[in-house]
Amino acid sequence: MNTEPDGFLGAVLAAEGIKGMKILINGPGGCRSRTQILLKELIHEYSKEDPKCCSSKYFSRQSKLPCTYLNSNDMIMGSADKISDGLSSINSVSDSDTIMVDTLGASVQVTDNMNAIRRAHAEDKTITASRCVSSMSIYKGFDDTITRIVEHLCKAEEKHKIPQTVNILGYNISDSCWEYGRKEIAKMLESIGISVTAFIGCGCTKEELKRSTSSELNILIHPEFSMKTAEYYSANFDIPYMIPSFGSPIGYPSICSFIQEISSRFGTDPTTALESIMSEKSDVDRILMNSEKMLGGFRGCGCSITGIPSDVLPIIRWMHDHLSIVPEYVKILGEDESPMTEHLMKFLQEIDCMDALDADPSEKYELIFTDGMSAEIIKRNDGTSSCVQTRIPYSFGTSLVNRSLIGTYGCRYILDEIINSRGMFYCGQPTMVDFR
């Protein structure tokens, strides 16, 4: 049974990741309410309700995710009238562009969506997600929808490229504490003289998205979420893209590689940035040396990890090469969408851990990288394993501290979780000490 999030959620994440866009869900109300709950957990800052939304029944007194509220009759007769009326209604109270997304039930109806949009006189302000978005993975759904938004908002006109500017693709609001992660990425790039024009689909504005066509390079933090978008930029705006060879900048090896590759691409000097990273690593190492009894219990142990290749690769490389933790179970998500799968397979072969791809997930592992809900279940059933939450859904409803996996602060967070989430008591008595 497939329990992974689908392309419908990916489309919603894409729309909600751009300020000034709204999404119209063409489907039953339950699809709206469950998605709203998840969005509230992912977007931590409060945005007050727009009182004008009370004027439209499709908003149902809430500013996010207006919905057509399809019922059994609509499933038989079609939803064209509700689409047309819904677009007219929400456009009368909001001047934002609208992305219309069909739920799985609505997608099987024989409904002429484009005709319904024309009847609402909303052609210029409405983007339609793919009719089969619910059958896509969350990665393809996000990528396809972002591409449609870029196609709608960004015009293929000649623009002067601004030197040493980049766009960040693939990083999105489903990443743990993405608000902090954005700052970490921007800080890393600023340290080598590179500025970010737009975090596309990750809290950017429509104006930033329009300016993104002037950047020199697109950097794909998660290519699983952004290959189609990157290829669209390359074909229409002559902006090349780069996929970091070590994956997303998680863990010190990947962070250093990330800095070096981008510096090489732009011809800037990474020395100061790398020295700063090594200085931070030394600070952390001194703390770890004081916690060697707790951290040492993991050395030589096996870990379990589930995730997309661009996250799995940097994590297991860091764990294996620096902490002597061996990947014993690896479940790859989004492998069909990822050019990083080949790099991950190569690394597993190098460390003789290809068997991890066929391992038993029910076995006990000392360290587990997984989603938040699975982590909570494991902790309750077996409190002796350390669990690090690396993907949605997360168990924390809000976050006042940085739980991003990205950058040097992400290294501190992951190490802190490894050491402190293990439900074991340490007496603190000295061992193996010469008492002469």
WOZINOR-V612170 format. One record per pair of residues at least 4 apart in sequence whose ideal C-beta (glycine too) atoms are under 7 Angstrom apart, sorted by sequence separation. I is the first residue (numbers start at 1). J is the second residue. D is the distance in whole Angstrom. If there is no record, write none. Layout:
I:J:D  I:J:D
This chain:
5:9:4  7:11:6  8:12:7  9:13:6  10:14:6  11:15:7  12:16:6  13:17:6  27:31:4  29:33:6  30:34:6  31:35:6  32:36:6  33:37:7  34:38:7  35:39:6  36:40:6  37:41:7  38:42:6  39:43:6  49:53:7  59:63:7  70:74:4  72:76:7  73:77:6  74:78:7  79:83:6  80:84:6  81:85:6  82:86:6  83:87:6  84:88:7  85:89:6  86:90:6  87:91:6  88:92:6  90:94:6  102:106:4  103:107:7  112:116:6  113:117:6  114:118:6  115:119:6  116:120:7  122:126:5  129:133:5  132:136:7  136:140:4  137:141:7  138:142:6  139:143:6  140:144:6  141:145:6  142:146:6  143:147:6  144:148:7  145:149:6  146:150:6  147:151:6  148:152:6  149:153:6  150:154:5  171:175:6  177:181:6  178:182:6  180:184:6  181:185:6  182:186:6  183:187:6  184:188:6  185:189:6  186:190:6  187:191:7  190:194:7  199:203:6  200:204:6  204:208:4  205:209:7  206:210:6  207:211:6  208:212:7  222:226:6  223:227:5  226:230:6  227:231:6  228:232:6  229:233:7  230:234:6  231:235:6  232:236:6  233:237:5  244:248:7  250:254:6  251:255:7  252:256:6  253:257:6  254:258:6  255:259:7  256:260:6  257:261:6  258:262:7  259:263:6  260:264:6  261:265:6  262:266:6  270:274:5  271:275:6  272:276:6  273:277:7  274:278:6  275:279:6  276:280:7  277:281:6  278:282:6  279:283:7  280:284:7  281:285:6  282:286:7  284:288:6  285:289:6  287:291:7  288:292:7  291:295:5  292:296:5  307:311:4  308:312:7  309:313:6  311:315:6  312:316:6  313:317:6  314:318:6  315:319:6  316:320:6  317:321:6  318:322:6  319:323:5  334:338:5  340:344:6  341:345:6  342:346:6  343:347:7  344:348:6  345:349:6  346:350:6  347:351:7  355:359:6  359:363:7  370:374:4  371:375:7  372:376:7  373:377:7  374:378:6  375:379:6  376:380:6  377:381:6  378:382:6  379:383:6  399:403:5  406:410:5  409:413:6  410:414:6  411:415:6  412:416:6  413:417:6  414:418:6  415:419:6  416:420:6  417:421:5  70:75:6  74:79:5  102:107:4  117:122:5  118:123:6  136:141:4  173:178:5  189:194:4  190:195:7  199:204:5  204:209:6  234:239:6  244:249:7  249:254:5  263:268:5  307:312:5  320:325:6  348:353:5  349:354:6  370:375:6  389:394:5  404:409:7  405:410:4  15:21:5  25:31:6  53:59:4  117:123:6  172:178:7  175:181:6  189:195:7  198:204:5  220:226:5  233:239:4  234:240:6  248:254:7  249:255:5  263:269:7  319:325:4  320:326:6  335:341:5  348:354:5  389:395:7  404:410:5  16:23:7  25:32:5  54:61:5  59:66:5  171:178:7  189:196:6  234:241:6  246:253:6  247:254:6  263:270:4  288:295:6  305:312:6  320:327:7  368:375:7  378:385:6  402:409:5  15:23:4  53:61:7  58:66:4  74:82:6  90:98:7  133:141:5  136:144:7  233:241:7  246:254:4  348:356:7  379:387:6  405:413:7  53:62:7  58:67:6  70:79:6  117:126:5  200:209:6  249:258:4  332:341:7  378:387:5  404:413:7  405:414:6  53:63:5  56:66:7  58:68:7  171:181:7  186:196:5  198:208:4  220:230:6  260:270:6  305:315:6  368:378:6  403:413:6  12:23:6  68:79:6  87:98:7  133:144:7  197:208:7  198:209:6  230:241:4  246:257:4  259:270:5  305:316:6  316:327:5  402:413:7  70:82:7  200:212:6  218:230:5  245:257:6  246:258:7  332:344:7  375:387:4  49:62:7  50:63:5  100:113:7  198:211:7  244:257:7  49:63:5  68:82:4  130:144:6  171:185:7  197:211:6  198:212:4  244:258:5  259:273:5  375:389:5  68:83:6  113:128:6  197:212:5  218:233:6  259:274:6  390:405:6  129:145:5  245:261:7  303:319:6  168:185:6  182:199:5  197:214:7  244:261:6  368:385:6  370:387:7  372:389:4  68:86:5  197:215:5  256:274:6  312:330:6  364:382:7  367:385:7  371:389:7  129:148:7  366:385:6  367:386:5  368:387:5  369:388:5  376:395:5  66:86:7  182:202:6  223:243:5  312:332:7  365:385:6  366:386:7  370:390:7  371:391:5  373:393:5  375:395:6  127:148:5  182:203:6  218:239:6  220:241:6  256:277:6  364:385:7  369:390:5  371:392:6  372:393:5  127:149:6  217:239:7  220:242:7  255:277:6  303:325:5  305:327:6  371:393:6  372:394:4  373:395:6  12:35:6  16:39:6  166:189:7  217:240:6  218:241:4  219:242:5  220:243:5  242:265:6  309:332:6  372:395:4  66:90:5  107:131:5  178:202:6  179:203:7  213:237:5  215:239:6  299:323:7  300:324:6  301:325:6  302:326:5  303:327:6  304:328:7  39:64:7  107:132:6  127:152:5  217:242:6  252:277:7  298:323:7  299:324:4  303:328:7  304:329:4  305:330:6  306:331:4  308:333:5  9:35:7  100:126:6  222:248:6  302:328:3  307:333:6  308:334:5  309:335:6  327:353:5  330:356:4  388:414:6  79:106:6  98:125:6  107:134:6  221:248:5  298:325:6  306:333:7  313:340:6  326:353:6  329:356:6  330:357:6  36:64:6  58:86:5  97:125:5  98:126:5  99:127:5  100:128:5  101:129:4  166:194:6  168:196:6  171:199:6  310:338:7  328:356:5  36:65:6  100:129:7  102:131:6  164:193:6  172:201:5  173:202:6  200:229:7  252:281:5  309:338:4  327:356:5  388:417:4  35:65:6  75:105:6  79:109:6  83:113:6  87:117:6  97:127:7  99:129:6  104:134:4  142:172:6  164:194:5  165:195:5  166:196:6  167:197:5  172:202:5  173:203:7  308:338:6  310:340:5  313:343:6  317:347:6  329:359:4  331:361:7  388:418:6  58:89:5  59:90:7  78:109:5  80:111:5  91:122:6  103:134:6  164:195:7  166:197:7  167:198:5  168:199:5  169:200:5  171:202:5  309:340:4  313:344:5  320:351:6  328:359:6  386:417:7  58:90:5  78:110:7  79:111:5  80:112:6  84:116:4  88:120:5  101:133:6  165:197:5  168:200:7  309:341:5  312:344:6  329:361:6  386:418:5  32:65:5  56:89:4  78:111:5  83:116:4  87:120:4  167:200:6  56:90:5  75:109:7  91:125:6  168:202:7  313:347:6  329:363:7  387:421:6  32:67:4  70:105:7  80:115:7  84:119:4  87:122:4  309:344:5  386:421:5  56:92:7  70:106:6  80:116:4  84:120:5  329:365:6  386:422:4  56:93:5  328:365:6  29:67:6  55:93:5  384:422:7  87:126:6  384:423:6  25:65:6  27:67:7  29:69:5  53:93:6  383:423:3  384:424:6  27:68:7  28:69:7  52:93:4  23:65:6  24:66:5  25:67:4  26:68:5  28:70:5  325:367:6  25:68:7  27:70:6  22:66:7  26:70:7  379:423:7  167:212:5  99:145:7  167:215:5  217:265:7  165:214:7  166:215:6  169:218:5  99:149:7  165:215:5  166:216:7  169:219:7  170:220:5  171:221:4  165:216:6  166:217:5  167:218:5  168:219:6  169:220:5  170:221:5  171:222:6  367:418:6  162:214:5  164:216:7  166:218:7  170:222:3  26:79:6  153:206:6  161:214:6  162:215:7  163:216:7  166:219:5  168:221:6  170:223:6  172:225:6  146:200:6  159:213:5  160:214:7  170:224:7  315:369:6  146:201:5  154:209:7  159:214:5  161:216:5  170:225:4  153:209:6  154:210:6  170:226:4  26:83:6  153:210:6  169:226:4  154:212:7  142:201:7  150:209:7  154:213:5  169:229:6  254:314:4  169:230:6  188:249:7  250:311:6  304:365:4  24:86:6  248:310:5  303:365:6  307:369:7  24:87:7  247:310:4  248:311:6  251:314:5  254:317:7  302:365:6  303:366:7  306:369:7  247:311:7  250:314:4  251:315:6  253:317:6  254:318:7  302:366:7  303:367:4  304:368:5  305:369:4  306:370:5  250:315:6  253:318:6  301:366:4  303:368:7  24:90:6  247:313:4  248:314:6  251:317:7  252:318:7  301:367:7  303:369:7  192:259:6  246:313:7  247:314:4  251:318:3  194:262:6  246:314:6  253:321:6  298:366:6  298:367:6  188:258:7  192:262:6  188:259:6  192:263:5  246:317:7  22:94:6  31:103:5  194:266:6  189:262:7  22:96:5  24:98:5  26:100:6  21:96:6  26:101:7  27:102:7  28:103:7  193:268:5  20:96:6  21:97:6  22:98:6  23:99:5  24:100:5  25:101:6  26:102:5  27:103:3  192:268:5  26:103:7  28:105:7  21:99:6  23:101:6  25:103:7  27:105:6  192:270:5  27:106:5  150:229:6  311:390:6  26:106:5  156:236:5  147:228:5  151:232:7  156:237:7  191:272:7  192:273:5  143:225:6  147:229:5  150:232:6  191:273:4  142:225:5  143:226:6  146:229:5  307:390:6  15:99:4  143:227:6  144:228:6  224:308:5  307:391:6  139:224:4  143:228:5  147:232:5  191:276:7  139:225:5  143:229:6  222:308:6  224:310:6  223:310:6  222:310:5  12:101:7  11:101:5  8:101:6  247:340:6  8:103:6  8:104:7  243:339:6  245:343:7  164:266:6  224:334:4  227:337:7  224:337:5  224:338:5  223:338:6  223:339:5  223:340:6  11:129:5  298:418:7  11:133:5  295:419:6  8:133:6  294:419:5  7:133:4  8:134:5  10:136:7  7:134:6  284:411:7  288:415:7  6:134:5  7:135:7  10:138:4  14:142:5  21:149:7  280:408:5  284:412:6  291:419:6  7:136:3  9:138:5  10:139:7  13:142:6  6:136:7  7:137:6  10:140:7  11:141:5  15:145:7  43:173:6  6:137:7  7:138:6  10:141:3  11:142:7  14:145:4  18:149:6  42:173:5  277:408:6  284:415:7  6:138:6  9:141:7  10:142:4  14:146:5  42:174:6  294:426:6  5:138:4  7:140:6  8:141:6  293:426:6  4:138:7  7:141:2  11:145:4  6:141:7  10:145:7  14:149:7  44:179:7  255:407:6  255:408:7  17:172:5  250:405:5  17:173:5  250:406:6  16:173:6  249:406:6  248:406:7  249:407:6  13:172:6  252:411:6  13:173:6  250:410:6  251:411:6  13:174:6  18:201:6  17:201:4  19:203:7  17:202:5  19:204:7  20:205:6  21:206:7  17:203:6  18:204:6  19:205:5  20:206:4  14:201:5  18:206:6  18:209:6  139:334:5  137:334:6  140:337:6  139:337:5  137:337:7  176:389:7  176:390:7  174:392:5  176:394:6  188:407:6  184:404:6  185:406:6  177:399:5  180:402:4  184:406:5  185:407:7  181:404:4  184:407:3  180:404:4  177:402:6  181:406:4  184:409:6  177:403:4  184:410:7  176:403:5  177:404:4  176:404:6  176:405:6  4:333:7  41:394:7  44:398:6  38:393:7  44:399:6  41:397:5  5:392:7
